[in-house]
Amino acid sequence: MLELTDVTKRYHTSAGPIEVLRGVALRLKQGESASIVGPSGCGKSTLLNLIGGLDKPDSGTITLDGQDLTQLDEPALADFRNRRVGFVFQQHHLLPACTVLENVLLPTLAGGRIKDRTALQQRAMQLLEQVGLAERADEFPGRLSGGQCQRAAVARALILRPILLLADEPTGSLDEQTAESVMNLLEQVNHEYGVTLIVVTHSPVLAGRMQQRFKLTYGILHPVAAGR
């Protein structure tokens, strides 16, 4: 379902090019979960952005659901990203002037396609029910806890039924108990919806709960054996 082949990414600085990713290879089946760990600044978020189509590699291919993302122009890539990929970040990025329900529905506004708004609103409410926020649908993010905002962000990421969910340090700003509930939610989403899940994290606990585990060091992605 997802395959990266010989992916390389460089950043150009005044001191010369810096190779952040070197020949990265990754292969995941539909519905699998994977974690990526590594020291700060090693390129984990860069790799996640490439997989999600937010950026393009300097070389290599990234194939998702049979589509090589490196061959798409920006409008086609934006459309594919919106329909097929869901994102959850460390900071929830909910819009403070929109209600929780409106925030969940935001991805449905992109692209200008005619959609069944009633059906989408029903789906949004079902997702909020699943993440335990149905009773807070009409409230604004400022009245929610950090964990509740992150749960709303997960619901937003799922509104268009993506095949891939990318989570970048989803528990990094949460306390231990709240982080546990978000970890449980991500696993539940992975199992119940069959969404392929990739989590970038510093948490060994969260990383260890994924089916496949990888470590990024010096730009190279290494598989990590279970129990290590």
LINKA-V912617 format. One record per residue. PHI is phi in degrees with one decimal (NA if undefined). PSI is psi in whole degrees, -180 to 180 (999 if undefined). BURIAL is I if it has 9 or more other ideal C-beta (glycine too) atoms within 8 Angstrom, else O. Layout:
{{PHI PSI BURIAL} {PHI PSI BURIAL}}
This chain:
{{NA -41 I} {-127.6 128 I} {-141.8 125 I} {-108.6 132 I} {-128.1 116 O} {52.1 47 I} {-81.3 127 I} {-126.2 141 I} {-138.7 130 I} {-122.6 147 I} {-113.8 136 O} {-98.7 123 O} {-121.8 174 O} {-64.0 -24 O} {-88.5 -1 O} {118.4 176 O} {-71.8 143 O} {-115.7 120 O} {-86.2 107 I} {-84.5 -40 I} {-125.5 136 I} {-128.9 107 O} {57.8 42 I} {-70.1 133 I} {-125.9 138 I} {-155.8 140 I} {-142.5 125 O} {-131.5 143 I} {-88.1 163 O} {-57.6 129 O} {88.0 -4 O} {-78.1 160 I} {-122.5 148 I} {-147.0 148 I} {-118.5 149 I} {-127.1 121 I} {-118.0 170 I} {157.0 164 I} {-65.1 159 O} {-58.5 137 O} {81.7 9 O} {-84.2 -10 I} {111.5 11 I} {-61.7 -48 I} {-68.0 -35 O} {-59.5 -44 I} {-62.8 -42 I} {-64.6 -39 I} {-64.5 -36 I} {-67.1 -44 I} {-62.6 -37 I} {-85.0 0 I} {77.8 16 I} {-81.9 -15 O} {-150.6 168 O} {-121.4 146 O} {-75.7 163 I} {-76.5 -29 O} {-155.4 166 O} {96.0 176 I} {-126.8 148 I} {-129.3 108 I} {-109.5 124 I} {-127.4 121 I} {53.9 40 O} {82.1 0 O} {-110.8 124 O} {-80.1 108 O} {-65.0 -26 I} {-71.4 -14 I} {-97.9 -2 O} {-90.0 141 I} {-76.5 172 O} {-61.9 -44 O} {-61.2 -43 O} {-67.3 -38 O} {-66.3 -42 I} {-62.6 -41 I} {-65.9 -45 I} {-62.4 -44 I} {-60.4 -43 I} {-65.1 -38 I} {-84.9 -31 O} {-113.9 -13 I} {-125.8 134 I} {-111.0 144 I} {-122.5 137 I} {-130.5 123 I} {-109.2 171 I} {-60.4 -44 O} {-93.8 131 O} {-66.0 -25 I} {57.1 35 O} {-76.7 145 I} {-78.6 121 I} {-65.4 -26 O} {-86.1 -3 O} {-108.7 148 I} {-69.3 170 I} {-58.3 -45 I} {-61.8 -44 I} {-63.8 -37 I} {-63.3 -41 I} {-63.5 -34 I} {-82.9 -9 I} {-53.0 -45 I} {-61.2 -21 I} {-76.3 -10 I} {-85.4 -15 O} {-76.4 148 O} {91.4 -17 O} {69.6 16 O} {-80.7 145 O} {-74.9 128 O} {-130.6 160 O} {-78.8 98 O} {-64.5 -35 O} {-64.1 -45 O} {-64.5 -39 O} {-65.8 -40 I} {-65.9 -38 I} {-63.7 -41 O} {-64.8 -42 I} {-59.5 -41 I} {-68.6 -36 I} {-63.8 -41 O} {-66.0 -41 I} {-64.8 -34 I} {-63.5 -44 I} {-64.5 -37 O} {-91.1 6 I} {79.7 28 O} {-125.9 15 I} {-58.2 -36 O} {-76.8 -9 O} {-108.6 12 I} {-57.5 -35 I} {-95.9 6 O} {-91.1 165 I} {-97.1 152 I} {-54.3 -30 I} {-62.0 -17 O} {-98.5 4 O} {-105.6 155 I} {-75.9 169 O} {-60.1 -41 I} {-65.7 -39 I} {-66.9 -39 I} {-62.9 -40 I} {-66.9 -35 I} {-65.4 -40 I} {-63.3 -37 I} {-65.2 -36 I} {-64.9 -44 I} {-60.5 -43 I} {-61.0 -40 I} {-65.3 -22 I} {-100.1 -4 I} {-60.7 -34 I} {-100.3 20 I} {53.3 60 O} {-68.6 159 I} {-93.7 -15 I} {-134.4 130 I} {-116.6 123 I} {-111.2 126 I} {-122.8 118 I} {-104.4 104 I} {50.5 54 I} {-66.0 -19 I} {-114.0 8 I} {-62.6 -29 I} {-106.3 14 O} {-109.7 153 I} {-72.4 169 O} {-59.1 -45 O} {-67.4 -43 O} {-68.1 -38 I} {-60.7 -40 I} {-60.5 -42 O} {-67.9 -37 I} {-69.7 -39 I} {-59.4 -44 I} {-61.3 -40 O} {-64.8 -44 I} {-62.4 -41 I} {-65.1 -40 I} {-62.3 -45 I} {-61.5 -44 I} {-59.4 -44 I} {-75.8 -46 O} {-76.6 -35 O} {-98.7 -10 O} {67.5 25 O} {-81.3 130 I} {-66.8 132 I} {-122.0 127 I} {-123.0 126 I} {-119.4 124 I} {-94.5 127 I} {-155.8 155 I} {-96.4 -6 O} {-84.9 115 I} {-65.7 -27 O} {-66.8 -50 O} {-64.5 -44 I} {-58.9 -40 I} {-70.3 -14 O} {-87.2 -8 I} {-86.0 154 I} {-66.9 -41 O} {-118.1 144 I} {-129.9 137 I} {-133.7 154 I} {-127.3 133 I} {-103.6 117 I} {-137.7 133 I} {51.5 37 O} {80.2 1 I} {-114.1 134 I} {-94.0 122 I} {-114.7 138 O} {-70.1 146 O} {-113.7 127 O} {-68.7 149 O} {-57.7 139 O} {88.8 -2 O} {-107.4 999 O}}
